[in-house]
Amino acid sequence: MHPTPTTDPPQFAVQSKDPVDAALDWARHIGHKVPFICAANEKRAGGDWETGVVGYEERLCRRSTLSATLSNVAPESEEENYPIPVEGGIWSPTVGTARPDPARDVGL
């Protein structure tokens, strides 16, 4: 059964763990995708993820396809994704994760 906005209140959790792992664990627990909010660099897709910066968005870009989805504007759009307006955001429903948390030794 999927929640409906009229009958089920939102569920929130505060956890001390990697946010990507937390979202993936929660999605497995409830049986469907969950939204993931990431504060973004307003000028560049992924911020400085390619230079090794260890910020939140940068770490997420190294573990997923976020940078690629932010960089590619939808074909039907006439606007660019960047710069992001102060009160704006970008919806990226097709981001996939590929790598485990780099803080864990997975012995590949």
VEXNUSE-597007 format. One line per field, with one value per residue: x negated, y, z of N, C-alpha, C in turn; residue in one letter; residue number from 1. Coordinates in nm, 3 decimals. Layout:
N
nx = c(X; ...) $
ny = c(Y; ...) $
nz = c(Z; ...) $
cax = c(X; ...) $
cay = c(Y; ...) $
caz = c(Z; ...) $
cx = c(X; ...) $
cy = c(Y; ...) $
cz = c(Z; ...) $
resn = c(A; ...) $
resi = c(NUM; ...) $
This chain:
108
nx = c(-0.085; -0.062; -0.138; 0.104; 0.166; 0.386; 0.448; 0.226; -0.016; -0.329; -0.641; -0.918; -1.266; -1.552; -1.881; -2.210; -2.402; -2.540; -2.380; -2.291; -2.302; -2.113; -1.877; -1.857; -1.832; -1.588; -1.413; -1.426; -1.309; -1.041; -0.957; -0.946; -1.058; -1.216; -1.209; -1.496; -1.668; -1.899; -2.119; -2.234; -2.510; -2.483; -2.587; -2.734; -2.703; -2.706; -2.893; -3.223; -3.292; -3.463; -3.717; -3.779; -3.669; -3.503; -3.232; -2.873; -2.704; -2.906; -3.011; -2.785; -2.768; -2.994; -2.914; -2.699; -2.476; -2.417; -2.553; -2.558; -2.282; -2.213; -2.359; -2.253; -2.008; -1.657; -1.530; -1.303; -1.312; -1.382; -1.546; -1.844; -1.997; -2.157; -2.260; -2.114; -1.816; -1.784; -1.563; -1.508; -1.517; -1.619; -1.463; -1.541; -1.460; -1.577; -1.817; -2.074; -2.235; -2.567; -2.804; -2.941; -2.943; -3.229; -3.363; -3.350; -3.522; -3.511; -3.649; -3.696) $
ny = c(-0.118; 0.215; 0.535; 0.798; 1.144; 1.240; 1.070; 0.966; 1.086; 1.265; 1.090; 1.128; 1.108; 1.116; 1.054; 0.935; 0.892; 0.815; 1.014; 0.919; 0.640; 0.622; 0.706; 0.506; 0.276; 0.335; 0.341; 0.071; -0.039; 0.059; -0.011; 0.141; 0.423; 0.708; 1.060; 1.273; 1.530; 1.776; 2.026; 2.259; 2.373; 2.689; 2.775; 2.582; 2.254; 2.004; 2.135; 2.153; 1.885; 1.731; 1.803; 1.698; 1.808; 1.778; 1.828; 1.806; 1.793; 1.742; 1.493; 1.335; 1.355; 1.211; 0.955; 0.897; 0.954; 1.220; 1.465; 1.441; 1.441; 1.695; 1.856; 1.817; 1.958; 1.927; 1.814; 1.950; 2.192; 2.542; 2.676; 2.716; 2.513; 2.640; 2.967; 2.866; 3.004; 3.204; 3.125; 2.882; 2.554; 2.227; 1.959; 1.626; 1.339; 1.102; 1.015; 0.788; 0.568; 0.446; 0.388; 0.280; 0.431; 0.626; 0.637; 0.392; 0.086; -0.114; -0.305; -0.356) $
nz = c(0.000; -0.091; 0.050; 0.083; 0.022; 0.160; 0.369; 0.510; 0.729; 0.672; 0.715; 0.923; 0.996; 1.206; 1.169; 1.238; 1.004; 0.679; 0.436; 0.183; 0.212; 0.418; 0.285; 0.086; 0.248; 0.375; 0.155; 0.076; 0.302; 0.299; 0.048; -0.189; -0.393; -0.236; -0.164; -0.192; -0.058; -0.148; -0.067; -0.297; -0.502; -0.631; -0.871; -1.018; -1.149; -0.917; -0.765; -0.655; -0.712; -0.869; -0.796; -0.554; -0.325; -0.012; 0.046; 0.105; -0.134; -0.319; -0.235; -0.281; -0.559; -0.638; -0.579; -0.735; -1.018; -1.014; -1.093; -1.374; -1.433; -1.346; -1.516; -1.769; -1.955; -1.992; -2.307; -2.407; -2.282; -2.273; -2.110; -1.912; -1.653; -1.468; -1.355; -1.040; -0.920; -0.618; -0.462; -0.580; -0.736; -0.854; -1.005; -1.004; -1.099; -1.190; -1.080; -1.012; -0.781; -0.739; -0.610; -0.295; 0.035; 0.066; 0.305; 0.419; 0.419; 0.154; 0.015; -0.273) $
cax = c(0.000; -0.138; -0.073; 0.175; 0.153; 0.503; 0.469; 0.106; -0.106; -0.467; -0.726; -1.050; -1.362; -1.682; -1.977; -2.350; -2.462; -2.551; -2.245; -2.255; -2.272; -1.987; -1.766; -1.846; -1.778; -1.446; -1.341; -1.412; -1.218; -0.901; -0.925; -0.941; -1.154; -1.193; -1.275; -1.625; -1.692; -2.041; -2.152; -2.318; -2.588; -2.394; -2.654; -2.792; -2.648; -2.793; -2.993; -3.361; -3.304; -3.574; -3.846; -3.801; -3.605; -3.424; -3.100; -2.757; -2.670; -3.022; -3.015; -2.674; -2.802; -3.092; -2.848; -2.577; -2.468; -2.361; -2.616; -2.511; -2.142; -2.207; -2.424; -2.174; -1.876; -1.556; -1.525; -1.192; -1.335; -1.460; -1.624; -1.959; -1.979; -2.240; -2.259; -1.987; -1.767; -1.796; -1.450; -1.480; -1.567; -1.617; -1.405; -1.620; -1.401; -1.641; -1.951; -2.102; -2.357; -2.650; -2.919; -2.915; -3.000; -3.373; -3.418; -3.351; -3.614; -3.433; -3.741; -3.665) $
cay = c(0.000; 0.339; 0.641; 0.900; 1.270; 1.272; 0.978; 0.933; 1.200; 1.234; 1.029; 1.189; 1.037; 1.179; 0.945; 0.972; 0.803; 0.872; 1.041; 0.832; 0.510; 0.634; 0.708; 0.374; 0.184; 0.367; 0.296; -0.075; -0.068; 0.087; -0.076; 0.229; 0.533; 0.817; 1.183; 1.303; 1.674; 1.808; 2.167; 2.259; 2.489; 2.761; 2.814; 2.470; 2.121; 1.924; 2.216; 2.118; 1.741; 1.671; 1.843; 1.628; 1.876; 1.678; 1.878; 1.717; 1.774; 1.683; 1.350; 1.271; 1.345; 1.104; 0.827; 0.882; 1.021; 1.353; 1.568; 1.426; 1.483; 1.840; 1.920; 1.798; 2.022; 1.850; 1.857; 2.042; 2.316; 2.648; 2.739; 2.646; 2.480; 2.726; 2.961; 2.835; 3.120; 3.194; 3.048; 2.782; 2.419; 2.143; 1.827; 1.524; 1.212; 0.983; 0.996; 0.654; 0.556; 0.338; 0.360; 0.283; 0.542; 0.613; 0.625; 0.250; 0.004; -0.223; -0.403; -0.394) $
caz = c(0.000; -0.098; 0.126; 0.008; 0.093; 0.241; 0.481; 0.584; 0.751; 0.632; 0.816; 0.931; 1.081; 1.224; 1.185; 1.227; 0.906; 0.546; 0.389; 0.070; 0.271; 0.491; 0.188; 0.024; 0.350; 0.396; 0.035; 0.085; 0.413; 0.265; -0.078; -0.306; -0.390; -0.142; -0.208; -0.130; -0.078; -0.139; -0.088; -0.416; -0.545; -0.722; -0.995; -1.094; -1.121; -0.830; -0.695; -0.692; -0.685; -0.944; -0.738; -0.428; -0.212; 0.060; 0.085; 0.092; -0.275; -0.387; -0.201; -0.350; -0.702; -0.658; -0.556; -0.813; -1.148; -0.992; -1.175; -1.512; -1.445; -1.328; -1.630; -1.891; -1.955; -2.065; -2.447; -2.434; -2.207; -2.337; -2.005; -1.856; -1.511; -1.383; -1.209; -0.975; -0.845; -0.471; -0.412; -0.681; -0.718; -0.974; -0.982; -1.075; -1.058; -1.247; -1.024; -0.965; -0.700; -0.788; -0.524; -0.151; 0.111; 0.062; 0.440; 0.455; 0.339; 0.095; -0.040; -0.410) $
cx = c(-0.089; -0.065; -0.002; 0.170; 0.271; 0.518; 0.345; 0.018; -0.247; -0.544; -0.863; -1.137; -1.490; -1.780; -2.118; -2.417; -2.472; -2.411; -2.200; -2.220; -2.139; -1.868; -1.747; -1.788; -1.628; -1.364; -1.322; -1.309; -1.071; -0.860; -0.906; -1.039; -1.115; -1.262; -1.402; -1.655; -1.840; -2.060; -2.257; -2.398; -2.504; -2.456; -2.700; -2.731; -2.747; -2.897; -3.132; -3.387; -3.423; -3.711; -3.872; -3.743; -3.511; -3.291; -2.991; -2.723; -2.783; -3.031; -2.903; -2.705; -2.903; -3.028; -2.732; -2.588; -2.413; -2.422; -2.568; -2.367; -2.127; -2.261; -2.341; -2.036; -1.780; -1.543; -1.416; -1.210; -1.417; -1.551; -1.742; -1.931; -2.052; -2.251; -2.118; -1.941; -1.774; -1.684; -1.410; -1.533; -1.562; -1.564; -1.482; -1.570; -1.474; -1.782; -1.965; -2.229; -2.434; -2.760; -2.879; -2.978; -3.152; -3.437; -3.424; -3.448; -3.536; -3.519; -3.708; -3.783) $
cy = c(0.124; 0.448; 0.739; 1.030; 1.301; 1.184; 0.952; 1.056; 1.164; 1.172; 1.093; 1.107; 1.118; 1.067; 1.000; 0.870; 0.875; 0.894; 0.955; 0.694; 0.513; 0.632; 0.572; 0.271; 0.207; 0.320; 0.145; -0.112; -0.048; 0.033; 0.015; 0.345; 0.638; 0.942; 1.207; 1.449; 1.702; 1.957; 2.174; 2.387; 2.561; 2.794; 2.697; 2.337; 2.041; 2.003; 2.182; 1.969; 1.677; 1.704; 1.778; 1.698; 1.776; 1.731; 1.777; 1.689; 1.705; 1.533; 1.275; 1.255; 1.234; 0.965; 0.801; 0.949; 1.163; 1.459; 1.561; 1.472; 1.634; 1.914; 1.915; 1.859; 1.935; 1.903; 1.960; 2.179; 2.416; 2.717; 2.653; 2.614; 2.577; 2.865; 2.931; 2.962; 3.097; 3.110; 2.938; 2.645; 2.345; 2.007; 1.727; 1.385; 1.087; 0.958; 0.853; 0.654; 0.434; 0.297; 0.362; 0.406; 0.526; 0.602; 0.480; 0.177; -0.115; -0.327; -0.449; -0.452) $
cz = c(0.000; -0.020; 0.033; 0.088; 0.184; 0.365; 0.566; 0.604; 0.704; 0.748; 0.810; 1.023; 1.089; 1.254; 1.173; 1.135; 0.773; 0.489; 0.271; 0.123; 0.346; 0.396; 0.123; 0.121; 0.369; 0.277; 0.037; 0.191; 0.374; 0.128; -0.198; -0.288; -0.287; -0.195; -0.129; -0.161; -0.055; -0.164; -0.198; -0.432; -0.650; -0.857; -1.081; -1.052; -1.036; -0.754; -0.746; -0.673; -0.755; -0.884; -0.602; -0.306; -0.145; 0.113; 0.055; -0.054; -0.350; -0.360; -0.273; -0.499; -0.730; -0.643; -0.649; -0.950; -1.135; -1.083; -1.320; -1.528; -1.428; -1.450; -1.757; -1.875; -2.036; -2.208; -2.477; -2.365; -2.287; -2.236; -1.965; -1.709; -1.418; -1.440; -1.156; -0.902; -0.695; -0.412; -0.510; -0.644; -0.851; -0.934; -1.068; -1.038; -1.106; -1.194; -0.973; -0.882; -0.745; -0.692; -0.377; -0.088; 0.114; 0.201; 0.487; 0.364; 0.286; 0.024; -0.180; -0.482) $
resn = c(M; H; P; T; P; T; T; D; P; P; Q; F; A; V; Q; S; K; D; P; V; D; A; A; L; D; W; A; R; H; I; G; H; K; V; P; F; I; C; A; A; N; E; K; R; A; G; G; D; W; E; T; G; V; V; G; Y; E; E; R; L; C; R; R; S; T; L; S; A; T; L; S; N; V; A; P; E; S; E; E; E; N; Y; P; I; P; V; E; G; G; I; W; S; P; T; V; G; T; A; R; P; D; P; A; R; D; V; G; L) $
resi = c(1; 2; 3; 4; 5; 6; 7; 8; 9; 10; 11; 12; 13; 14; 15; 16; 17; 18; 19; 20; 21; 22; 23; 24; 25; 26; 27; 28; 29; 30; 31; 32; 33; 34; 35; 36; 37; 38; 39; 40; 41; 42; 43; 44; 45; 46; 47; 48; 49; 50; 51; 52; 53; 54; 55; 56; 57; 58; 59; 60; 61; 62; 63; 64; 65; 66; 67; 68; 69; 70; 71; 72; 73; 74; 75; 76; 77; 78; 79; 80; 81; 82; 83; 84; 85; 86; 87; 88; 89; 90; 91; 92; 93; 94; 95; 96; 97; 98; 99; 100; 101; 102; 103; 104; 105; 106; 107; 108) $
